[in-house]
């Protein structure tokens, strides 16, 4: 079965809200073997909705719609579906009882506008709303649309997600004859074009039903290997064969083949090795520490972060010698190395990383341009200290993120190479 997702709301088209509903629905449908071919955002305009619903129903077995089911005048989804299918509305007794119960608990009088939330398209399979007021609907659209389905749900994420989990997914899982497997391949330290050249022959021999997508992001590129078929064993086998081939070819750049972040991977590695970490940051302003501590349970392995933005702070807090700062400048590998050794000594951690650079937009020079970062990493047991300089392109926010990603990459590579 194939699906399309239609997200209703002017706020989506004006950039006032990010369409997280569509991402959730697409991922959820993949779990029951339903692929998504298109995601559309549509204005709160009846004729636009009718047009979009018509096009989607002619292509897709299931069209899932979020938004436009509320009690206000800009909620026009039901009206558009009435016009499209030439059907009336009927009161759902179950939805009405749910609504009345909720209003009673809140001490709110059940107005006509609220009562309308229990009105559904004739012939609908009603989706109970366990988190809100507006009833959802699964609508068989008849011969005109080759018996395809239209699914209407509220735009409030918590209400939509509950409807998907409790009703929509079980309903269509019983009808689906396909199996889908998605495997992410998370990389670090390699660009899209370089990775593409490295695996071009693997991409040329993908099994039937398998696709490979490149997913660039601010600090690099990930891959998504997707396989669809009718047999779980065959789908898993074909998917794994491509993932294994890519791992064999580009293992030095791959930190995960599951939906985890780089910082989560580092945390798991530190925990497994029984090691602790600390960071010393200048240009990243605490972002490396923030990302590491975004991981639940990070207190087991993360000891301390030092944000030493000024030269005075570098001297006073980490013991960076003044003559190094005067001779080489704050943005230098010499200072980065002094920062990381001071961080190890002050924190007592097993491993530490430091950052010092120029995020921009000003402060650069011909010798030290905007986007330049100096990194250093050190370990207590081996006494190893190493450093490097990188130059990146971007605005201040992007540079800071890329600097933090580079620091985390240093941690990952060092931990990977540890016995």
C-alpha positions as CSV (number, residue, x, y, z in Angstrom):
1,X,0.0,0.0,0.0
2,X,1.1,3.5,-0.8
3,X,0.2,6.7,1.1
4,X,0.3,10.4,0.8
5,X,0.2,12.9,3.7
6,X,-1.7,16.2,3.5
7,X,-1.0,18.8,6.3
8,X,-3.6,21.5,6.5
9,X,-2.7,24.9,7.9
10,X,-1.7,28.4,6.7
11,X,0.8,28.5,9.5
12,X,2.8,25.7,7.8
13,X,2.9,27.7,4.5
14,X,3.9,30.9,6.2
15,X,6.8,29.2,8.0
16,X,5.3,29.8,11.4
17,X,5.3,26.1,12.4
18,X,7.4,23.1,11.4
19,X,5.5,20.2,10.0
20,X,6.5,17.5,12.6
21,X,3.2,15.6,12.1
22,X,4.2,14.5,8.6
23,X,7.5,13.1,9.8
24,X,5.9,11.2,12.6
25,X,3.2,9.7,10.3
26,X,5.7,8.7,7.6
27,X,7.9,6.9,10.1
28,X,4.9,5.2,11.8
29,X,3.5,3.9,8.4
30,X,6.8,2.4,7.5
31,X,6.5,0.2,10.5
32,X,3.4,-1.5,8.9
33,X,4.8,-1.7,5.4
34,X,3.1,1.4,4.0
35,X,5.3,3.7,1.9
36,X,4.8,7.4,1.6
37,X,5.1,8.9,-1.9
38,X,4.3,12.5,-1.2
39,X,3.8,15.0,1.6
40,X,1.8,18.2,0.8
41,X,1.1,21.3,2.9
42,X,-2.3,22.9,2.0
43,X,-3.9,26.2,2.9
44,X,-7.1,26.5,5.0
45,X,-9.0,27.1,1.8
46,X,-11.8,24.8,0.8
47,X,-11.2,24.7,-2.9
48,X,-7.5,24.1,-2.4
49,X,-8.3,21.2,-0.1
50,X,-10.7,19.6,-2.5
51,X,-8.1,19.9,-5.3
52,X,-5.3,18.4,-3.2
53,X,-7.5,15.6,-1.8
54,X,-8.6,14.7,-5.3
55,X,-5.1,14.5,-6.7
56,X,-3.8,12.5,-3.7
57,X,-6.7,10.0,-3.7
58,X,-6.2,9.3,-7.4
59,X,-2.6,8.2,-6.7
60,X,-2.5,6.8,-3.2
61,X,-4.2,3.9,-1.4
62,X,-4.3,6.0,1.8
63,X,-4.4,9.8,2.1
64,X,-3.8,10.9,5.7
65,X,-4.9,14.5,6.5
66,X,-4.0,16.4,9.7
67,X,-5.5,19.7,10.7
68,X,-8.7,21.7,10.1
69,X,-11.0,19.7,12.4
70,X,-11.3,22.2,15.2
71,X,-14.3,24.3,16.2
72,X,-13.2,27.6,14.6
73,X,-14.1,29.2,11.3
74,X,-10.7,28.4,9.7
75,X,-11.3,24.6,10.4
76,X,-12.7,23.6,7.0
77,X,-11.4,20.1,6.4
78,X,-14.8,18.3,7.0
79,X,-16.6,20.7,4.7
80,X,-14.1,20.1,2.0
81,X,-14.5,16.4,2.3
82,X,-18.3,16.7,2.2
83,X,-18.0,18.6,-1.1
84,X,-15.5,16.1,-2.5
85,X,-17.5,13.0,-1.7
86,X,-21.0,14.6,-1.8
87,X,-21.8,13.2,1.7
88,X,-23.5,14.7,4.7
89,X,-22.6,14.7,8.4
90,X,-23.9,12.5,11.1
91,X,-23.5,12.5,14.9
92,X,-21.2,9.9,16.3
93,X,-22.7,8.9,19.6
94,X,-19.3,7.5,20.9
95,X,-17.5,10.7,20.0
96,X,-20.3,12.8,21.6
97,X,-20.2,10.8,24.9
98,X,-16.4,11.3,24.9
99,X,-16.8,15.0,24.3
100,X,-19.5,15.4,27.0
101,X,-17.4,13.5,29.5
102,X,-14.3,15.7,28.8
103,X,-16.3,18.9,29.1
104,X,-17.9,17.8,32.4
105,X,-14.5,17.1,33.9
106,X,-13.4,20.5,32.9
107,X,-16.5,22.2,34.1
108,X,-17.2,23.6,30.7
109,X,-20.7,23.8,29.1
110,X,-21.1,21.8,25.9
111,X,-21.8,24.5,23.3
112,X,-23.1,23.9,19.8
113,X,-19.6,24.7,18.4
114,X,-18.1,22.0,20.7
115,X,-20.9,19.6,19.8
116,X,-19.9,19.9,16.2
117,X,-16.7,18.1,17.1
118,X,-18.7,14.9,17.3
119,X,-20.1,15.3,13.8
120,X,-18.4,13.0,11.2
121,X,-18.7,12.3,7.5
122,X,-21.4,9.8,6.7
123,X,-20.1,6.2,6.5
124,X,-16.9,7.0,8.5
125,X,-15.1,4.6,10.7
126,X,-14.8,6.9,13.7
127,X,-11.4,7.4,15.4
128,X,-11.7,8.1,19.1
129,X,-9.9,11.1,20.3
130,X,-8.4,10.2,23.7
131,X,-6.4,13.4,24.0
132,X,-8.8,16.1,22.8
133,X,-12.3,16.9,21.4
134,X,-12.4,16.5,17.6
135,X,-13.2,13.0,16.3
136,X,-11.0,11.5,13.6
137,X,-12.3,9.5,10.7
138,X,-11.3,6.7,8.3
139,X,-13.4,7.1,5.2
140,X,-13.7,4.7,2.3
141,X,-14.0,6.8,-0.8
142,X,-15.8,4.4,-3.1
143,X,-15.5,3.5,-6.8
144,X,-14.7,7.1,-7.9
145,X,-11.3,6.8,-6.1
146,X,-10.8,3.1,-6.6
147,X,-11.9,2.4,-3.0
148,X,-8.9,4.4,-1.6
149,X,-9.0,5.7,2.0
150,X,-9.1,9.2,3.4
151,X,-8.0,9.5,7.0
152,X,-8.8,12.7,8.9
153,X,-7.0,13.6,12.1
154,X,-6.5,16.8,14.2
155,X,-3.4,18.8,13.8
156,X,-2.5,18.8,17.5
157,X,0.5,16.3,17.6
158,X,-0.5,14.6,20.9
159,X,-4.1,13.9,19.5
160,X,-2.9,12.8,16.1
161,X,-0.2,10.4,17.6
162,X,-2.7,8.8,19.9
163,X,-5.1,8.2,17.0
164,X,-2.3,6.7,14.9
165,X,-1.2,4.3,17.6
166,X,-4.6,3.2,18.8
167,X,-6.6,3.1,15.6
168,X,-5.0,4.0,12.3
169,X,-1.9,1.8,12.4
170,X,-3.8,-1.3,13.6
171,X,-6.6,-0.7,11.0
172,X,-4.2,-0.5,8.0
173,X,-1.7,-3.1,9.3
174,X,-4.5,-5.6,8.8
175,X,-4.8,-4.5,5.1
176,X,-1.1,-4.2,4.3
177,X,0.7,-6.9,2.4
178,X,4.1,-5.2,2.3
179,X,7.1,-5.1,4.7
180,X,9.4,-2.1,4.9
181,X,12.9,-1.9,6.5
182,X,14.7,1.4,6.9
183,X,18.3,1.4,8.2
184,X,20.1,4.7,8.8
185,X,23.8,4.8,8.2
186,X,25.3,7.7,10.3
187,X,28.6,9.1,9.1
188,X,31.0,11.7,10.4
189,X,34.0,13.4,8.8
190,X,33.1,12.8,5.1
191,X,31.2,14.9,2.5
192,X,28.3,13.8,0.3
193,X,30.3,13.7,-3.0
194,X,33.2,11.8,-1.5
195,X,30.9,9.2,0.1
196,X,29.0,8.8,-3.2
197,X,32.2,8.1,-5.1
198,X,33.3,5.6,-2.4
199,X,30.1,3.5,-2.7
200,X,29.1,4.1,-6.3
201,X,29.4,0.5,-7.3
202,X,27.3,-0.6,-4.3
203,X,24.6,1.8,-5.3
204,X,24.7,0.4,-8.9
205,X,23.8,-3.1,-7.7
206,X,21.0,-2.4,-5.2
207,X,18.5,-5.3,-4.9
208,X,15.0,-4.9,-6.4
209,X,12.9,-3.0,-3.9
210,X,15.9,-1.3,-2.2
211,X,16.8,2.4,-2.4
212,X,19.6,4.5,-1.0
213,X,19.0,8.1,0.0
214,X,21.6,10.7,0.9
215,X,20.6,12.9,3.8
216,X,23.0,15.9,4.1
217,X,22.9,17.9,7.3
218,X,24.8,20.9,8.7
219,X,27.9,18.8,9.6
220,X,28.0,16.0,7.1
221,X,25.8,13.4,5.5
222,X,23.9,10.3,6.5
223,X,22.4,7.5,4.4
224,X,19.0,5.8,4.6
225,X,18.8,2.3,3.2
226,X,15.2,1.4,2.5
227,X,13.8,-2.0,1.3
228,X,10.2,-2.9,0.6
229,X,8.8,-6.4,-0.3
230,X,6.4,-9.0,0.8
231,X,8.7,-11.3,2.9
232,X,10.2,-10.1,6.1
233,X,13.1,-12.4,5.8
234,X,13.9,-11.3,2.2
235,X,13.5,-7.6,3.0
236,X,15.8,-7.9,6.0
237,X,18.4,-9.9,4.1
238,X,18.5,-7.5,1.1
239,X,18.6,-4.4,3.4
240,X,21.4,-5.9,5.6
241,X,23.5,-6.9,2.5
242,X,23.7,-3.2,1.4
243,X,24.4,-1.9,4.9
244,X,27.2,-4.5,5.4
245,X,28.7,-3.6,2.0
246,X,28.7,0.1,2.9
247,X,30.2,-0.7,6.3
248,X,33.0,-2.7,4.7
249,X,33.8,0.2,2.4
250,X,33.5,3.2,4.7
251,X,33.7,1.9,8.2
252,X,36.1,4.6,9.3
253,X,33.4,7.2,8.8
254,X,30.4,5.4,10.2
255,X,29.5,5.7,13.8
256,X,26.1,4.0,13.8
257,X,23.6,2.0,11.8
258,X,20.7,2.9,14.1
259,X,18.8,6.0,14.9
260,X,21.2,7.4,17.5
261,X,23.2,10.6,17.6
262,X,26.9,11.0,17.7
263,X,26.8,12.2,21.3
264,X,24.7,9.1,22.3
265,X,27.3,6.9,20.6
266,X,30.1,8.6,22.4
267,X,28.3,8.2,25.7
268,X,27.8,4.5,25.1
269,X,31.5,4.1,24.3
270,X,32.6,5.9,27.4
271,X,30.2,3.8,29.6
272,X,31.4,0.6,28.0
273,X,35.1,1.5,28.5
274,X,34.4,2.8,32.1
275,X,35.9,6.2,31.1
276,X,35.1,9.8,32.1
277,X,35.3,12.9,29.9
278,X,35.6,16.6,30.2
279,X,35.7,19.5,27.7
280,X,37.4,22.9,27.5
281,X,35.6,25.3,25.1
282,X,36.3,28.8,23.8
283,X,34.6,29.3,20.4
284,X,31.8,26.7,21.0
285,X,30.7,28.5,24.2
286,X,29.6,25.3,26.0
287,X,27.9,23.6,23.0
288,X,30.1,20.5,23.2
289,X,29.2,20.0,26.9
290,X,25.6,20.8,26.1
291,X,25.4,18.1,23.4
292,X,27.1,15.5,25.6
293,X,24.8,16.2,28.5
294,X,21.7,16.1,26.3
295,X,22.0,12.3,26.6
296,X,20.1,10.8,29.6
297,X,22.5,9.3,32.1
298,X,25.5,11.3,31.0
299,X,26.3,12.1,34.6
300,X,27.9,8.6,34.7
301,X,30.7,9.6,32.4
302,X,30.7,13.4,31.9
303,X,32.6,15.2,34.7
304,X,33.0,18.9,33.8
305,X,33.0,21.5,31.1
306,X,35.1,24.7,31.1
307,X,34.0,27.7,29.0
308,X,37.1,29.9,28.8
309,X,36.2,32.5,26.2
310,X,38.7,35.2,27.1
311,X,42.5,34.9,27.3
312,X,42.3,35.8,31.0
313,X,39.9,32.9,31.6
314,X,42.2,30.5,29.7
315,X,45.1,31.5,31.9
316,X,43.3,31.7,35.2
317,X,41.0,28.6,34.8
318,X,43.1,26.2,32.8
319,X,46.7,27.5,33.3
320,X,47.3,28.3,29.7
321,X,50.7,30.1,29.7
322,X,50.5,33.8,28.8
323,X,53.6,33.5,26.5
324,X,51.7,30.9,24.4
325,X,48.8,33.3,24.0
326,X,51.1,36.2,23.2
327,X,53.2,34.2,20.7
328,X,50.7,32.1,18.9
329,X,47.3,33.7,19.7
330,X,44.3,32.2,21.3
331,X,43.3,30.5,18.0
332,X,46.2,28.1,17.6
333,X,47.0,24.5,18.1
334,X,49.5,25.4,20.8
335,X,46.8,27.0,22.9
336,X,44.3,24.2,22.2
337,X,46.8,21.7,23.5
338,X,47.4,23.7,26.6
339,X,43.7,24.0,27.1
340,X,43.1,20.3,26.9
341,X,46.0,19.3,29.2
342,X,44.8,21.9,31.7
343,X,41.3,20.4,31.4
344,X,42.5,16.9,32.1
345,X,44.5,18.1,35.1
346,X,41.7,20.2,36.6
347,X,38.8,17.7,36.0
348,X,40.6,14.4,36.7
349,X,38.8,13.0,33.6
350,X,40.2,10.1,31.5
351,X,39.8,11.9,28.2
352,X,39.3,15.6,27.2
353,X,38.8,17.7,24.1
354,X,39.2,21.4,23.6
355,X,38.1,24.0,21.0
356,X,39.3,27.4,20.1
357,X,38.4,29.2,16.9
358,X,36.8,32.1,15.0
359,X,33.0,31.6,14.5
360,X,32.5,35.0,12.8
361,X,31.2,37.0,11.2
362,X,34.2,39.2,12.1
363,X,37.5,38.6,13.8
364,X,39.2,36.8,11.0
365,X,42.5,37.5,9.2
366,X,44.3,36.2,6.2
367,X,46.3,33.8,8.4
368,X,43.3,32.9,10.6
369,X,40.1,33.2,8.6
370,X,36.5,33.1,9.9
371,X,35.6,29.4,10.2
372,X,39.0,28.3,11.5
373,X,39.0,26.1,14.6
374,X,41.8,24.4,16.5
375,X,41.0,21.2,18.3
376,X,43.0,19.1,20.7
377,X,42.3,15.8,22.5
378,X,44.2,14.1,25.3
379,X,43.9,11.0,27.4
380,X,45.2,10.5,30.9
381,X,46.3,6.9,30.8
382,X,48.5,7.1,27.6
383,X,49.5,10.7,28.0
384,X,48.6,11.3,24.4
385,X,47.9,14.8,23.2
386,X,47.1,15.6,19.6
387,X,45.8,18.6,17.8
388,X,44.5,19.7,14.4
389,X,43.3,22.8,12.6
390,X,40.2,22.9,10.4
391,X,38.6,25.7,8.3
392,X,34.8,25.6,7.7
393,X,32.3,27.7,5.8
394,X,29.1,29.1,7.3
395,X,27.5,31.8,9.4
396,X,28.2,32.1,13.1
397,X,25.6,29.6,14.2
398,X,26.5,27.0,11.6
399,X,30.2,27.4,12.4
400,X,29.7,26.8,16.1
401,X,27.7,23.7,15.4
402,X,30.3,22.4,13.0
403,X,33.0,23.1,15.5
404,X,31.2,21.1,18.1
405,X,30.6,18.3,15.6
406,X,34.4,18.3,14.9
407,X,35.2,18.1,18.6
408,X,32.8,15.2,19.1
409,X,34.3,13.5,16.1
410,X,37.7,13.7,17.7
411,X,36.3,12.1,20.8
412,X,34.6,9.3,18.8
413,X,37.7,8.6,16.8
414,X,39.9,8.5,19.9
415,X,37.5,6.2,21.8
416,X,37.2,4.0,18.7
417,X,40.9,3.5,18.6
418,X,41.2,2.8,22.4
419,X,41.7,-0.9,23.3
